[in-house]
């Protein structure tokens, strides 16, 4: 996992060309002009999913893994917490969608949380179990996020 709490452009050159491309996309795109949905960047090799979301309690969320894609997540507005742990620490698979490359689990050992707010970027690799959408505090909050899906084949 890579977590960039702002000013990512100042450090962008240290990442692979593919990750730089995804980071530039999220930092330079005017998402206020776009509706929620899927946007092609490089066909199925790299694309963006744009969402309006509401955070949930920890118990209402699940750790997830991706096998074919890296997630480059960017918070446009609002805030959430994201759990993170090594993939080998996940519990039992409870739901899978191979087409969406989404695998949900009933829990994960040694999970830690990062707090993300507007302007932050998190990069989750296939070896990173992550639990997005956890609310900060005691009340659900609205937030907007874009997730650039980067095929591991591009690395």
Secondary structure as UniProt FT lines:
FT   STRAND          2..4
FT   HELIX           8..14
FT   HELIX           17..28
FT   HELIX           31..33
FT   STRAND          37..42
FT   TURN            43..45
FT   STRAND          46..54
FT   HELIX           58..60
FT   STRAND          63..65
FT   STRAND          69..77
FT   STRAND          79..86
FT   HELIX           87..89
FT   STRAND          93..97
FT   TURN            98..101
FT   STRAND          102..105
FT   TURN            109..110
FT   STRAND          112..117
FT   TURN            118..119
FT   STRAND          121..124
FT   TURN            126..127
FT   STRAND          128..134
FT   STRAND          142..151
FT   HELIX           152..154
//
